[in-house]
Amino acid sequence: MIDKQTFHPLNYIKKEEYSGSMDGMRYLLKRDKDGEADVIRVTVWPEPLGIFKTPQEKQTSILVPLTAEGVEQAADWLNEQYETRKDYWMENLHRPWTEA
């Protein structure tokens, strides 16, 4: 689970993509545009492959504001995705690369 007290990648996200994983669930936070507004696109997908090798249909994304509050929303959403789909993430954690 992501601890919102220590999860503060906002300044990093403003310049670079921020990625991580939790027990079979990979995630990426990156700066994006929603019309004129700067936002954070938060994407999750199953192990074992990286985002560019994972089919689009296995990726789930949301947009949140590019603010400290948006980072908190991202952390809440990531934790929700992890908890509500835990069996799916764990199932994919031990899947061979060739089956992804």
C-alpha positions as CSV (number, residue, x, y, z in Angstrom):
1,M,0.0,0.0,0.0
2,I,1.1,3.5,-0.7
3,D,1.6,5.6,2.4
4,K,0.3,9.1,1.6
5,Q,2.4,10.6,4.4
6,T,5.6,9.7,2.5
7,F,4.3,9.7,-1.1
8,H,5.3,13.1,-2.4
9,P,6.5,12.7,-6.1
10,L,4.9,16.0,-7.3
11,N,8.1,17.9,-8.1
12,Y,9.5,14.8,-9.7
13,I,6.4,14.2,-11.9
14,K,6.6,17.8,-13.1
15,K,9.8,16.8,-14.9
16,E,9.9,13.0,-15.3
17,E,7.6,10.0,-15.2
18,Y,7.3,8.3,-11.8
19,S,6.8,4.5,-11.7
20,G,6.7,1.7,-9.2
21,S,5.1,-1.6,-8.4
22,M,3.2,-3.4,-5.6
23,D,2.9,-7.2,-5.6
24,G,2.0,-7.7,-9.2
25,M,0.6,-4.2,-10.0
26,R,2.8,-1.8,-11.8
27,Y,2.0,1.9,-12.0
28,L,3.1,5.1,-13.7
29,L,2.4,8.7,-12.9
30,K,3.2,11.2,-15.6
31,R,2.5,14.8,-16.5
32,D,-0.1,15.1,-19.2
33,K,-2.6,17.6,-20.7
34,D,-6.3,17.6,-20.4
35,G,-7.3,20.4,-22.7
36,E,-5.4,23.4,-21.4
37,A,-4.9,22.0,-17.9
38,D,-1.8,20.2,-16.7
39,V,-2.7,16.9,-15.1
40,I,-1.2,13.7,-13.9
41,R,-2.1,10.5,-15.8
42,V,-2.1,7.6,-13.4
43,T,-1.9,4.2,-15.0
44,V,-1.9,0.7,-13.6
45,W,-1.2,-2.6,-15.4
46,P,-0.2,-6.2,-14.4
47,E,3.3,-7.6,-14.1
48,P,5.5,-8.8,-15.7
49,L,5.9,-6.4,-18.6
50,G,6.6,-2.7,-18.8
51,I,3.9,-0.3,-19.9
52,F,5.0,-0.2,-23.5
53,K,4.9,-4.0,-23.9
54,T,1.5,-4.4,-22.1
55,P,-1.6,-4.3,-24.3
56,Q,-3.7,-1.2,-23.9
57,E,-6.7,-3.3,-22.8
58,K,-4.8,-4.4,-19.7
59,Q,-4.0,-0.8,-18.7
60,T,-6.4,1.3,-16.6
61,S,-5.9,5.1,-16.2
62,I,-7.3,8.2,-14.5
63,L,-6.4,11.9,-14.7
64,V,-5.9,13.9,-11.5
65,P,-4.8,17.5,-11.1
66,L,-1.1,18.3,-11.2
67,T,-1.2,19.4,-7.5
68,A,-0.4,18.0,-4.1
69,E,-4.1,17.1,-3.7
70,G,-3.9,15.3,-7.1
71,V,-1.0,13.2,-5.8
72,E,-3.1,12.3,-2.8
73,Q,-6.0,11.3,-5.1
74,A,-3.5,9.3,-7.2
75,A,-2.3,7.5,-4.0
76,D,-5.9,6.7,-2.9
77,W,-6.8,5.4,-6.4
78,L,-3.7,3.3,-6.6
79,N,-4.4,1.8,-3.2
80,E,-8.0,1.2,-4.3
81,Q,-6.9,-0.5,-7.5
82,Y,-4.5,-2.7,-5.6
83,E,-7.0,-3.7,-2.9
84,T,-10.0,-4.3,-5.2
85,R,-8.0,-6.3,-7.8
86,K,-5.5,-8.0,-5.5
87,D,-6.2,-11.5,-6.8
88,Y,-5.6,-10.3,-10.4
89,W,-2.3,-8.6,-9.5
90,M,-1.1,-11.7,-7.5
91,E,-2.1,-14.0,-10.4
92,N,0.0,-12.0,-12.8
93,L,2.9,-11.6,-10.4
94,H,4.1,-15.2,-11.0
95,R,3.1,-15.4,-14.7
96,P,6.0,-16.2,-17.0
97,W,7.1,-13.4,-19.4
98,T,6.0,-15.5,-22.4
99,E,2.4,-15.6,-21.2
100,A,1.9,-11.9,-20.7
